[in-house]
Amino acid sequence: MRPASLGFARPRAEEKRQLAEQRSQTSQRLRVVRVLVRVDSLIDCGR
């Protein structure tokens, strides 16, 4: 049973790593969007 469980553990770890990367990418995009929105609002205030 141990070898089988180890075989299943590796793909799960890989999936978790990929999910973590996707989450970090989405969070970075959200940050960029927030910054752009702030810049737009500042420009509107400047006008």
PQR file of N, CA, C, O and H, with PARSE charges and radii, in Angstrom:
ATOM      1  N   MET A   1       0.834  -1.215   0.000 -0.4000 1.5000
ATOM      2  CA  MET A   1       0.000   0.000   0.000 -0.0000 2.0000
ATOM      3  C   MET A   1       0.864   1.259   0.000  0.5500 1.7000
ATOM      4  O   MET A   1       0.480   2.274  -0.580 -0.5500 1.4000
ATOM      5  N   ARG A   2       2.023   1.199   0.644 -0.4000 1.5000
ATOM      6  CA  ARG A   2       2.849   2.409   0.744 -0.0000 2.0000
ATOM      7  C   ARG A   2       3.303   2.929  -0.620  0.5500 1.7000
ATOM      8  O   ARG A   2       3.167   4.125  -0.877 -0.5500 1.4000
ATOM      9  H   ARG A   2       2.335   0.374   1.115  0.4000 1.0000
ATOM     10  N   PRO A   3       3.840   2.076  -1.510 -0.5600 1.5000
ATOM     11  CA  PRO A   3       4.280   2.588  -2.816  0.2800 2.0000
ATOM     12  C   PRO A   3       3.146   3.282  -3.572  0.5500 1.7000
ATOM     13  O   PRO A   3       3.365   4.324  -4.190 -0.5500 1.4000
ATOM     14  N   ALA A   4       1.943   2.719  -3.531 -0.4000 1.5000
ATOM     15  CA  ALA A   4       0.800   3.308  -4.236 -0.0000 2.0000
ATOM     16  C   ALA A   4       0.501   4.691  -3.661  0.5500 1.7000
ATOM     17  O   ALA A   4       0.292   5.648  -4.407 -0.5500 1.4000
ATOM     18  H   ALA A   4       1.765   1.873  -3.030  0.4000 1.0000
ATOM     19  N   SER A   5       0.483   4.791  -2.344 -0.4000 1.5000
ATOM     20  CA  SER A   5       0.163   6.074  -1.716 -0.0000 2.0000
ATOM     21  C   SER A   5       1.232   7.111  -2.083  0.5500 1.7000
ATOM     22  O   SER A   5       0.918   8.281  -2.305 -0.5500 1.4000
ATOM     23  H   SER A   5       0.653   4.013  -1.738  0.4000 1.0000
ATOM     24  N   LEU A   6       2.497   6.676  -2.144 -0.4000 1.5000
ATOM     25  CA  LEU A   6       3.560   7.612  -2.517 -0.0000 2.0000
ATOM     26  C   LEU A   6       3.376   8.059  -3.962  0.5500 1.7000
ATOM     27  O   LEU A   6       3.607   9.221  -4.296 -0.5500 1.4000
ATOM     28  H   LEU A   6       2.752   5.726  -1.963  0.4000 1.0000
ATOM     29  N   GLY A   7       2.957   7.122  -4.821 -0.4000 1.5000
ATOM     30  CA  GLY A   7       2.745   7.458  -6.222 -0.0000 2.0000
ATOM     31  C   GLY A   7       1.649   8.497  -6.361  0.5500 1.7000
ATOM     32  O   GLY A   7       1.739   9.388  -7.206 -0.5500 1.4000
ATOM     33  H   GLY A   7       2.769   6.177  -4.550  0.4000 1.0000
ATOM     34  N   PHE A   8       0.612   8.390  -5.536 -0.4000 1.5000
ATOM     35  CA  PHE A   8      -0.496   9.354  -5.609 -0.0000 2.0000
ATOM     36  C   PHE A   8      -0.108  10.684  -4.974  0.5500 1.7000
ATOM     37  O   PHE A   8      -0.650  11.725  -5.348 -0.5500 1.4000
ATOM     38  H   PHE A   8       0.539   7.666  -4.850  0.4000 1.0000
ATOM     39  N   ALA A   9       0.811  10.667  -4.030 -0.4000 1.5000
ATOM     40  CA  ALA A   9       1.170  11.892  -3.302 -0.0000 2.0000
ATOM     41  C   ALA A   9       1.882  12.881  -4.229  0.5500 1.7000
ATOM     42  O   ALA A   9       1.683  14.091  -4.115 -0.5500 1.4000
ATOM     43  H   ALA A   9       1.250   9.821  -3.727  0.4000 1.0000
ATOM     44  N   ARG A  10       2.701  12.377  -5.134 -0.4000 1.5000
ATOM     45  CA  ARG A  10       3.478  13.299  -5.981 -0.0000 2.0000
ATOM     46  C   ARG A  10       2.588  14.149  -6.887  0.5500 1.7000
ATOM     47  O   ARG A  10       2.751  15.370  -6.902 -0.5500 1.4000
ATOM     48  H   ARG A  10       2.863  11.394  -5.227  0.4000 1.0000
ATOM     49  N   PRO A  11       1.651  13.562  -7.644 -0.5600 1.5000
ATOM     50  CA  PRO A  11       0.784  14.404  -8.494  0.2800 2.0000
ATOM     51  C   PRO A  11       0.010  15.421  -7.675  0.5500 1.7000
ATOM     52  O   PRO A  11      -0.160  16.557  -8.117 -0.5500 1.4000
ATOM     53  N   ARG A  12      -0.461  15.046  -6.497 -0.4000 1.5000
ATOM     54  CA  ARG A  12      -1.199  15.983  -5.648 -0.0000 2.0000
ATOM     55  C   ARG A  12      -0.310  17.164  -5.286  0.5500 1.7000
ATOM     56  O   ARG A  12      -0.752  18.312  -5.347 -0.5500 1.4000
ATOM     57  H   ARG A  12      -0.323  14.123  -6.138  0.4000 1.0000
ATOM     58  N   ALA A  13       0.920  16.901  -4.915 -0.4000 1.5000
ATOM     59  CA  ALA A  13       1.844  17.990  -4.556 -0.0000 2.0000
ATOM     60  C   ALA A  13       2.054  18.886  -5.776  0.5500 1.7000
ATOM     61  O   ALA A  13       2.092  20.110  -5.649 -0.5500 1.4000
ATOM     62  H   ALA A  13       1.279  15.969  -4.865  0.4000 1.0000
ATOM     63  N   GLU A  14       2.190  18.284  -6.951 -0.4000 1.5000
ATOM     64  CA  GLU A  14       2.378  19.066  -8.183 -0.0000 2.0000
ATOM     65  C   GLU A  14       1.159  19.946  -8.431  0.5500 1.7000
ATOM     66  O   GLU A  14       1.291  21.119  -8.777 -0.5500 1.4000
ATOM     67  H   GLU A  14       2.159  17.289  -7.055  0.4000 1.0000
ATOM     68  N   GLU A  15      -0.039  19.367  -8.250 -0.4000 1.5000
ATOM     69  CA  GLU A  15      -1.270  20.142  -8.456 -0.0000 2.0000
ATOM     70  C   GLU A  15      -1.333  21.294  -7.463  0.5500 1.7000
ATOM     71  O   GLU A  15      -1.698  22.413  -7.824 -0.5500 1.4000
ATOM     72  H   GLU A  15      -0.146  18.413  -7.968  0.4000 1.0000
ATOM     73  N   LYS A  16      -0.980  21.020  -6.220 -0.4000 1.5000
ATOM     74  CA  LYS A  16      -1.003  22.074  -5.199 -0.0000 2.0000
ATOM     75  C   LYS A  16      -0.045  23.202  -5.575  0.5500 1.7000
ATOM     76  O   LYS A  16      -0.364  24.379  -5.409 -0.5500 1.4000
ATOM     77  H   LYS A  16      -0.683  20.111  -5.927  0.4000 1.0000
ATOM     78  N   ARG A  17       1.136  22.831  -6.086 -0.4000 1.5000
ATOM     79  CA  ARG A  17       2.119  23.848  -6.479 -0.0000 2.0000
ATOM     80  C   ARG A  17       1.565  24.692  -7.628  0.5500 1.7000
ATOM     81  O   ARG A  17       1.692  25.917  -7.622 -0.5500 1.4000
ATOM     82  H   ARG A  17       1.395  21.875  -6.221  0.4000 1.0000
ATOM     83  N   GLN A  18       0.952  24.034  -8.609 -0.4000 1.5000
ATOM     84  CA  GLN A  18       0.391  24.771  -9.741 -0.0000 2.0000
ATOM     85  C   GLN A  18      -0.734  25.689  -9.274  0.5500 1.7000
ATOM     86  O   GLN A  18      -0.841  26.827  -9.729 -0.5500 1.4000
ATOM     87  H   GLN A  18       0.848  23.039  -8.614  0.4000 1.0000
ATOM     88  N   LEU A  19      -1.577  25.189  -8.359 -0.4000 1.5000
ATOM     89  CA  LEU A  19      -2.674  26.016  -7.840 -0.0000 2.0000
ATOM     90  C   LEU A  19      -2.105  27.232  -7.122  0.5500 1.7000
ATOM     91  O   LEU A  19      -2.617  28.342  -7.268 -0.5500 1.4000
ATOM     92  H   LEU A  19      -1.490  24.264  -7.988  0.4000 1.0000
ATOM     93  N   ALA A  20      -1.048  27.022  -6.348 -0.4000 1.5000
ATOM     94  CA  ALA A  20      -0.436  28.137  -5.618 -0.0000 2.0000
ATOM     95  C   ALA A  20       0.102  29.170  -6.610  0.5500 1.7000
ATOM     96  O   ALA A  20      -0.046  30.374  -6.398 -0.5500 1.4000
ATOM     97  H   ALA A  20      -0.632  26.121  -6.229  0.4000 1.0000
ATOM     98  N   GLU A  21       0.729  28.694  -7.701 -0.4000 1.5000
ATOM     99  CA  GLU A  21       1.255  29.628  -8.700 -0.0000 2.0000
ATOM    100  C   GLU A  21       0.122  30.420  -9.346  0.5500 1.7000
ATOM    101  O   GLU A  21       0.236  31.627  -9.560 -0.5500 1.4000
ATOM    102  H   GLU A  21       0.849  27.716  -7.873  0.4000 1.0000
ATOM    103  N   GLN A  22      -0.986  29.717  -9.656 -0.4000 1.5000
ATOM    104  CA  GLN A  22      -2.124  30.404 -10.270 -0.0000 2.0000
ATOM    105  C   GLN A  22      -2.674  31.453  -9.320  0.5500 1.7000
ATOM    106  O   GLN A  22      -3.010  32.561  -9.739 -0.5500 1.4000
ATOM    107  H   GLN A  22      -1.079  28.737  -9.482  0.4000 1.0000
ATOM    108  N   ARG A  23      -2.767  31.107  -8.030 -0.4000 1.5000
ATOM    109  CA  ARG A  23      -3.290  32.060  -7.052 -0.0000 2.0000
ATOM    110  C   ARG A  23      -2.397  33.286  -6.965  0.5500 1.7000
ATOM    111  O   ARG A  23      -2.891  34.412  -6.914 -0.5500 1.4000
ATOM    112  H   ARG A  23      -2.494  30.207  -7.689  0.4000 1.0000
ATOM    113  N   SER A  24      -1.079  33.077  -6.946 -0.4000 1.5000
ATOM    114  CA  SER A  24      -0.154  34.214  -6.852 -0.0000 2.0000
ATOM    115  C   SER A  24      -0.270  35.083  -8.101  0.5500 1.7000
ATOM    116  O   SER A  24      -0.216  36.310  -8.013 -0.5500 1.4000
ATOM    117  H   SER A  24      -0.677  32.162  -6.988  0.4000 1.0000
ATOM    118  N   GLN A  25      -0.430  34.443  -9.272 -0.4000 1.5000
ATOM    119  CA  GLN A  25      -0.568  35.219 -10.508 -0.0000 2.0000
ATOM    120  C   GLN A  25      -1.841  36.051 -10.474  0.5500 1.7000
ATOM    121  O   GLN A  25      -1.825  37.225 -10.844 -0.5500 1.4000
ATOM    122  H   GLN A  25      -0.473  33.447  -9.343  0.4000 1.0000
ATOM    123  N   THR A  26      -2.953  35.448 -10.027 -0.4000 1.5000
ATOM    124  CA  THR A  26      -4.218  36.181  -9.993 -0.0000 2.0000
ATOM    125  C   THR A  26      -4.137  37.319  -8.983  0.5500 1.7000
ATOM    126  O   THR A  26      -4.667  38.402  -9.226 -0.5500 1.4000
ATOM    127  H   THR A  26      -2.966  34.494  -9.726  0.4000 1.0000
ATOM    128  N   SER A  27      -3.478  37.083  -7.854 -0.4000 1.5000
ATOM    129  CA  SER A  27      -3.359  38.144  -6.845 -0.0000 2.0000
ATOM    130  C   SER A  27      -2.517  39.295  -7.397  0.5500 1.7000
ATOM    131  O   SER A  27      -2.821  40.461  -7.146 -0.5500 1.4000
ATOM    132  H   SER A  27      -3.047  36.203  -7.656  0.4000 1.0000
ATOM    133  N   GLN A  28      -1.466  38.972  -8.145 -0.4000 1.5000
ATOM    134  CA  GLN A  28      -0.633  40.024  -8.743 -0.0000 2.0000
ATOM    135  C   GLN A  28      -1.453  40.829  -9.751  0.5500 1.7000
ATOM    136  O   GLN A  28      -1.326  42.051  -9.820 -0.5500 1.4000
ATOM    137  H   GLN A  28      -1.219  38.025  -8.348  0.4000 1.0000
ATOM    138  N   ARG A  29      -2.298  40.141 -10.537 -0.4000 1.5000
ATOM    139  CA  ARG A  29      -3.127  40.843 -11.520 -0.0000 2.0000
ATOM    140  C   ARG A  29      -4.093  41.767 -10.806  0.5500 1.7000
ATOM    141  O   ARG A  29      -4.314  42.898 -11.240 -0.5500 1.4000
ATOM    142  H   ARG A  29      -2.401  39.148 -10.481  0.4000 1.0000
ATOM    143  N   LEU A  30      -4.675  41.287  -9.704 -0.4000 1.5000
ATOM    144  CA  LEU A  30      -5.613  42.117  -8.944 -0.0000 2.0000
ATOM    145  C   LEU A  30      -4.903  43.363  -8.433  0.5500 1.7000
ATOM    146  O   LEU A  30      -5.458  44.461  -8.469 -0.5500 1.4000
ATOM    147  H   LEU A  30      -4.495  40.368  -9.352  0.4000 1.0000
ATOM    148  N   ARG A  31      -3.676  43.190  -7.960 -0.4000 1.5000
ATOM    149  CA  ARG A  31      -2.913  44.346  -7.465 -0.0000 2.0000
ATOM    150  C   ARG A  31      -2.699  45.351  -8.584  0.5500 1.7000
ATOM    151  O   ARG A  31      -2.875  46.552  -8.382 -0.5500 1.4000
ATOM    152  H   ARG A  31      -3.224  42.298  -7.932  0.4000 1.0000
ATOM    153  N   VAL A  32      -2.319  44.870  -9.764 -0.4000 1.5000
ATOM    154  CA  VAL A  32      -2.086  45.760 -10.904 -0.0000 2.0000
ATOM    155  C   VAL A  32      -3.368  46.503 -11.250  0.5500 1.7000
ATOM    156  O   VAL A  32      -3.348  47.710 -11.492 -0.5500 1.4000
ATOM    157  H   VAL A  32      -2.176  43.894  -9.928  0.4000 1.0000
ATOM    158  N   VAL A  33      -4.482  45.780 -11.271 -0.4000 1.5000
ATOM    159  CA  VAL A  33      -5.771  46.408 -11.594 -0.0000 2.0000
ATOM    160  C   VAL A  33      -6.086  47.487 -10.571  0.5500 1.7000
ATOM    161  O   VAL A  33      -6.522  48.580 -10.932 -0.5500 1.4000
ATOM    162  H   VAL A  33      -4.499  44.799 -11.074  0.4000 1.0000
ATOM    163  N   ARG A  34      -5.865  47.182  -9.282 -0.4000 1.5000
ATOM    164  CA  ARG A  34      -6.146  48.167  -8.234 -0.0000 2.0000
ATOM    165  C   ARG A  34      -5.292  49.409  -8.429  0.5500 1.7000
ATOM    166  O   ARG A  34      -5.787  50.528  -8.292 -0.5500 1.4000
ATOM    167  H   ARG A  34      -5.511  46.294  -8.989  0.4000 1.0000
ATOM    168  N   VAL A  35      -4.015  49.228  -8.747 -0.4000 1.5000
ATOM    169  CA  VAL A  35      -3.120  50.371  -8.953 -0.0000 2.0000
ATOM    170  C   VAL A  35      -3.605  51.195 -10.141  0.5500 1.7000
ATOM    171  O   VAL A  35      -3.619  52.425 -10.086 -0.5500 1.4000
ATOM    172  H   VAL A  35      -3.612  48.319  -8.858  0.4000 1.0000
ATOM    173  N   LEU A  36      -4.009  50.502 -11.231 -0.4000 1.5000
ATOM    174  CA  LEU A  36      -4.485  51.228 -12.415 -0.0000 2.0000
ATOM    175  C   LEU A  36      -5.741  52.017 -12.078  0.5500 1.7000
ATOM    176  O   LEU A  36      -5.903  53.154 -12.521 -0.5500 1.4000
ATOM    177  H   LEU A  36      -3.998  49.503 -11.276  0.4000 1.0000
ATOM    178  N   VAL A  37      -6.627  51.420 -11.297 -0.4000 1.5000
ATOM    179  CA  VAL A  37      -7.856  52.125 -10.912 -0.0000 2.0000
ATOM    180  C   VAL A  37      -7.501  53.361 -10.088  0.5500 1.7000
ATOM    181  O   VAL A  37      -8.089  54.427 -10.274 -0.5500 1.4000
ATOM    182  H   VAL A  37      -6.495  50.496 -10.936  0.4000 1.0000
ATOM    183  N   ARG A  38      -6.539  53.214  -9.177 -0.4000 1.5000
ATOM    184  CA  ARG A  38      -6.122  54.369  -8.367 -0.0000 2.0000
ATOM    185  C   ARG A  38      -5.562  55.468  -9.253  0.5500 1.7000
ATOM    186  O   ARG A  38      -5.899  56.638  -9.072 -0.5500 1.4000
ATOM    187  H   ARG A  38      -6.062  52.348  -9.026  0.4000 1.0000
ATOM    188  N   VAL A  39      -4.715  55.113 -10.205 -0.4000 1.5000
ATOM    189  CA  VAL A  39      -4.116  56.104 -11.111 -0.0000 2.0000
ATOM    190  C   VAL A  39      -5.215  56.800 -11.901  0.5500 1.7000
ATOM    191  O   VAL A  39      -5.196  58.020 -12.063 -0.5500 1.4000
ATOM    192  H   VAL A  39      -4.441  54.163 -10.353  0.4000 1.0000
ATOM    193  N   ASP A  40      -6.183  56.011 -12.397 -0.4000 1.5000
ATOM    194  CA  ASP A  40      -7.278  56.610 -13.163 -0.0000 2.0000
ATOM    195  C   ASP A  40      -8.052  57.601 -12.303  0.5500 1.7000
ATOM    196  O   ASP A  40      -8.390  58.694 -12.757 -0.5500 1.4000
ATOM    197  H   ASP A  40      -6.198  55.020 -12.266  0.4000 1.0000
ATOM    198  N   SER A  41      -8.331  57.215 -11.063 -0.4000 1.5000
ATOM    199  CA  SER A  41      -9.093  58.111 -10.189 -0.0000 2.0000
ATOM    200  C   SER A  41      -8.292  59.385  -9.897  0.5500 1.7000
ATOM    201  O   SER A  41      -8.857  60.476  -9.832 -0.5500 1.4000
ATOM    202  H   SER A  41      -8.056  56.326 -10.695  0.4000 1.0000
ATOM    203  N   LEU A  42      -6.971  59.239  -9.722 -0.4000 1.5000
ATOM    204  CA  LEU A  42      -6.128  60.411  -9.466 -0.0000 2.0000
ATOM    205  C   LEU A  42      -6.137  61.334 -10.679  0.5500 1.7000
ATOM    206  O   LEU A  42      -6.204  62.555 -10.540 -0.5500 1.4000
ATOM    207  H   LEU A  42      -6.511  58.352  -9.774  0.4000 1.0000
ATOM    208  N   ILE A  43      -6.069  60.739 -11.873 -0.4000 1.5000
ATOM    209  CA  ILE A  43      -6.081  61.554 -13.099 -0.0000 2.0000
ATOM    210  C   ILE A  43      -7.415  62.290 -13.202  0.5500 1.7000
ATOM    211  O   ILE A  43      -7.455  63.469 -13.552 -0.5500 1.4000
ATOM    212  H   ILE A  43      -6.014  59.747 -11.986  0.4000 1.0000
ATOM    213  N   ASP A  44      -8.507  61.585 -12.892 -0.4000 1.5000
ATOM    214  CA  ASP A  44      -9.827  62.233 -12.941 -0.0000 2.0000
ATOM    215  C   ASP A  44      -9.879  63.393 -11.953  0.5500 1.7000
ATOM    216  O   ASP A  44     -10.425  64.451 -12.265 -0.5500 1.4000
ATOM    217  H   ASP A  44      -8.474  60.627 -12.608  0.4000 1.0000
ATOM    218  N   CYS A  45      -9.313  63.200 -10.763 -0.4000 1.5000
ATOM    219  CA  CYS A  45      -9.314  64.272  -9.760 -0.0000 2.0000
ATOM    220  C   CYS A  45      -8.470  65.448 -10.269  0.5500 1.7000
ATOM    221  O   CYS A  45      -8.825  66.607 -10.056 -0.5500 1.4000
ATOM    222  H   CYS A  45      -8.869  62.340 -10.510  0.4000 1.0000
ATOM    223  N   GLY A  46      -7.348  65.143 -10.944 -0.4000 1.5000
ATOM    224  CA  GLY A  46      -6.482  66.202 -11.447 -0.0000 2.0000
ATOM    225  C   GLY A  46      -7.174  67.044 -12.493  0.5500 1.7000
ATOM    226  O   GLY A  46      -6.942  68.250 -12.571 -0.5500 1.4000
ATOM    227  H   GLY A  46      -7.059  64.202 -11.117  0.4000 1.0000
ATOM    228  N   ARG A  47      -8.024  66.425 -13.301 -0.4000 1.5000
ATOM    229  CA  ARG A  47      -8.745  67.183 -14.323 -0.0000 2.0000
ATOM    230  C   ARG A  47      -9.723  68.124 -13.636  0.5500 1.7000
ATOM    231  O   ARG A  47     -10.442  68.864 -14.307 -0.5500 1.4000
ATOM    232  H   ARG A  47      -8.212  65.445 -13.237  0.4000 1.0000
TER
END
